[in-house]
Amino acid sequence: MNARQAVMDTTNTADRLPRGIDLQPHGLLRSGHVQSMLSSISVRRIVQRPMRRRVAENAERVVLDVMNGVRLAGIFTPQRARPQARGLALLFHGWEGSTDSSYVVQIGARLLADGWDIFRLNFRDHGGTYALNPEIFNSCMLDEVVAASIEVERRWHHAGTPMVLAGFSLGGNFALRVALAAPDAGLKLDKAVAVCPVIDPRANLKSLERAPWVYHWYFMHQWRASLKRKQKLFPERMLFTRHELGLGLRELTRTLVERHTGFGTLENYLDGYSVAGKRMANMRVATTILTSSNDPIIPVSDFRELVLPPCVELDIADNGGHCGFLCDWHFRSFTDDYIAARFNALAP
């Protein structure tokens, strides 16, 4: 089944749920670049102050011992809206994001208000967790994320209620791979939603190289700062030389792969976390993929070439940029309603 057929097959069962076509912003918000840049702008944090207080209330910061000495950090927040939680929602941030990222905080606050317990996971070396593990993060570290998800389920999921997962950008890619692995790994996952997930890392790398300079500058600025912090904490490990830190995205990634992974080549590494083509054809967890045709970072063609089973809903919005999906200049997020509606349908 191709991607277009998968969308058609889910239409009848999801008529009552928000769809990407429902997002119709006006003026400059129709620009994918404006949407993408506003998604990370610092002023958004000011608007989010009530939401940040909500996700911080009774929050428990934890470090999970997941596998082979690997430790990952996260934050559990119990809901206070209902006598009993609807279920447990696990939230994944994007590359160089964290549990504190605006889009994670915003959907977290919405789900808490709707009666979901939430757990926000930091990937390795994200959210200031550089000291937890000596080995450096790479995008193929799926096993530890699956193990962390299983530990979260064991500690905070209540039997008889759904467990759900939402991820954004690279976190969306991880969400799709966790959902693929869940049945065989023993993770009882009822629903996954991936927003603007990385599909084909090769195409994504080319897209970043061809995008306006501000995107490349932003990602490289964030990544270099992270690598320098990691190096400072583990001075005995030569991560990168000063010259190498000055390289562009492709060559610095190649150096990472060749020195700090077992993949051998950049191409092998990029294939290692790809979910392109037929790789999701055997998905068994109900999954929704939301993206936009004007995303300047993830090529929309990657989504149209997917081969998907009936349990996967593919929704391509006209607008939204990369993880933006802002309805108005008050930073109201379409994805909050979109994700919450799909999760709430499992636990009315």
N, C-alpha and C positions, 0 to 999 in steps of 0.2 A: 504494500500500500504506500502511495506517495504522500507527501505532506499535505497537498491540497485535499485528497480524499480523507485524511485523518481529521482535518478541520470540519469537513462536511459531516462526517460520522458523529461528531460530538455536538452538533448544533441542536438537535432535537432534545438532548438530555440537559443542555445548559442554557435554554432560552431565558430562564429567569435570572441568570447570573450576568454580571457586567461583562462586556466584551470590549476589545481594543477599539472597535469602531465607535464606541460611546464617548471616547475622549476626543473632544473637539475644541481645543484651546483657540484663543483669538490672537491676532496680531503677531508680535514677535515670538510668542510661545509656540507658534507653529514651526519654528525653526528647530531642527535637530541640534544644532550647535548651541543655541540659547538654552534649550532644555538640558543638555548635557552639562553645560557650565554651571547652571543654576543648581544642579543636583548636589554640588559640592561647595557652593559658596558659603562663606562663614556667616553671613547674616541670617542664614537659615537656622542656625543654632539659637539665635535670639528669639525667633518665632517659636522655636520648639521648647522653650523653657518649661512650660507646663507638662509637656510630654516627657522631658528628661527627668522631672521630679517624679512622674508616675513610674517610670521604669527603674528609678533608683530606690523607691520605697520598698523596704523589706528585702532588697536585693542581697543575694548571697554570692560573693566572689569565691570561686573554687579553682583548684588546680587538679586536673584529672590525670591519674597515672594510667595511661591507656595501653601501652604495649612496649615490651623490650626497653624499659626505662624512659620512654618518651612521655613527656608531660605537656598537656595543653590546658590553657586557662579559659574560663568562661564565667558567665554570670547567670544565675537562676533567679527569676523573679516570680513569686506566686501571685495569682490574681486575687482580687478582693471584691469583685463585682457580683459573684454568685456564691451560694452556699457550697457548691462543689464545682471544680473546674470542668469546663467543656472537654479539655484534653491538654496535651503538651505540644507546644510549637517550638521547633528548633530553628534558629535563624543563622544564616551564613553571610558574612560580609564579602566584599570584593577584594581584588589585589591591592595591597597597601591600605586597605580599610581596617576596620576593627569593630568591636562590639559597640563602640561609641559613634560609628558612622551615622549620618543623618537619616539615611533611608532605613537602617536597622532600628534606630531609636523610634522612628515614626511608626513603622509597622508593629514594632513591639508594644508601643503605647496603645495602639488601636486594638491589638489582640488581647491585651490585659483588660481593656475596657469591655471587651466582648466576653470576658470570662475564661480566657486561656492562660494557663501557666506558660511562661516563655523561658527558653534557655538560649543565650547569645554566645556562640562559640568563637573564640579567636583561633585562627590558624596559627601554626608555628611561625614565630618571628613577627607576629602582628599584634597590635595593641600593646606595645611595650613589653612583650614577653620574650625578648631575645635571650635572656639569661637562662631560660628553662631547659634549653637543649643546645648542645654544642654544634650539631650539624645544622647547616643552613637550609631554609625553606626552599622547596621547589614544588611546582604545580602537580607533580605526579605522586605526591605523598597521600594517596587515597586511603591506604590501609589504616593509618593512624586516625584519619577523620571518621572512617567507619567505626573503628574501635571506640572513639570518643562518643559517637552517636549511640552506640550500644550501652556505654556506661551511663550516659544521660538518661536513656530509657530505663535502665535498671534502678537508678536512684530517684528519679522524679516522676516517672510516668505511672498513672493510676490505671490499674487493670479495668477493662470495660469501657475505656474512653479512647478516642483516637490519638495517634501521634502523627504530627504533620511536620513538614520541612519547607522552608522558603529560603532561596539563595539569590544573590544578585551578582551579575557579571561573572568573574571567576568563581565566586561563591555559587552562582547558578550552575556553572559547569560542575562544581563539586556536588551540588544537590542532585543533578542528573546522574552522576556516577554512583553516588551513595544509593539512590533509588534503584539503579540497575543491580547493585551488589546486595541490597537489603535482604531479599528472600533467602539467598544462599548463606548470608552471614548471620541469619537469625535475628535481624533487626525488624521489629514489627512496625513498619511504616505504612500509614494508610493513605497519605497524599503528599505529593511534592509539587511545589511551584518554583519555576526558575525564571527570573526576570533578566532579559538581555544576557543570556548565558554565552560564554565562549563555546563555539561549536567546533570550528576547525582552527586550531592554534596557528597553523601555517598562514591561513588567510588573514587571521586576526593580526599577526605580526606585520604582514604586508600592508594591511589597512592602517595600522598605527604609523608605519613609515611614510605613507602617502597622505595622511591626514594633516590638517593645518598644524604648524609647528607647536602651537600651544599645548596640544595633547601630548606630543612626544616630550616636550619640556616638562610638563607636569608629572608624568609617570616617571621619567628619569630622575627628576629632582627628588621625588618621594623615595624611589628605590635606592638611589645612591645614599641618601640620608640613613636609610635602614641598614644598608651594608656597612656603613661607617660605625653605626652604633654596635652592630654585631661584632665587628672587628675589635672595637675598644674593649668589649667584655671578654673576648677570647684572644688576647694578643699573641698567644702561642700558636695560633692557627693562622696561616697566611691565606686569607680569603681572596683578596684582590690587591694588586699593586695600585699605586696612585695613577699610573698610566692607564691601567685597565679600567679604573673607575671613570675615566674620561671617555671611554668608548661609547658608541651608540648602542641602542637597544639590542639590535641583532648580535653584535659582536660581544657585548657584555653577557648576554644570555648564552652565547656559544661558550664563552670562558667558564661560566657557571656550570654548564653541562659537562664539559670536558674535565674540569678539575674536581667537581663536587658531586657528581652523580655517576651511575654505572651505565648510562645510556650510550656513551661513546660519541655520538654525533648529535648535533642540534636537531636534525630531522627525526631521529629516533625519539628524542625527548618530546618534541612537539606532537608526534603521533601518540605518545604515551598517555596524553590526557585529552585526546580528540574524542568527540562523540558524533563525528560527522558521518554522512552516508547511512549505512545500515547498522551502525553500532548500537542504536537504541531499538532495533527491530524486535528484540526479545524482552523489552521492558514489561514488567508484571505489576508494577505499582502505578496506581492512578496518578497521572502527572499532567501539569499544565505548563506550557512554555509561552511566555509573553515577551514579545519584542516589538520593535518599531521599524518601519521601512526607512526612516530617516536617522537611524543610529549611525553616527559617524565613525564608530569604533568596531562594531561587529557587523560584517557584511550581511545584508538581508538574504543574499543568494545562498548563504550557508544553510539557512532554515528551509528554503524552498526545495533544496535537494535532499532533505532528510527522508528516510524511509521509516515510518512510524506505525506502531500497532494501534488498534482502536482505543486502548486505555490512555493514549497520549493526546492531549488537546494542544494544538498549535494555533496561536492567536497572534497575528501580525497587525499591529496598529499602524495607522497612517502617521501618527505623531508620537512624540515621547522622547526622542533622542536616546542617549545611553543612560538608562536607569533614572531618567528624569520623570516623565509622566506627570508633570505638574499641571493642575487644572487652571490655576490663576496665579496672580502675583502675591497672593497670601501664602503661597507654597503648599496649598492643599494638594495632597498626592492621590492621584487616581489609583495607584497600586494598593493603597491601604484598603479601599473598598473592594477592589478586585480580589486580592488575596483573602481578606476576611470573609467575603461572601462564599468563596469556595471551601474554606475551612469550616465555616459555620454550618454549611449544608451537611457536613458529616455529623454534626452534633447540635441539632436545633435547640 
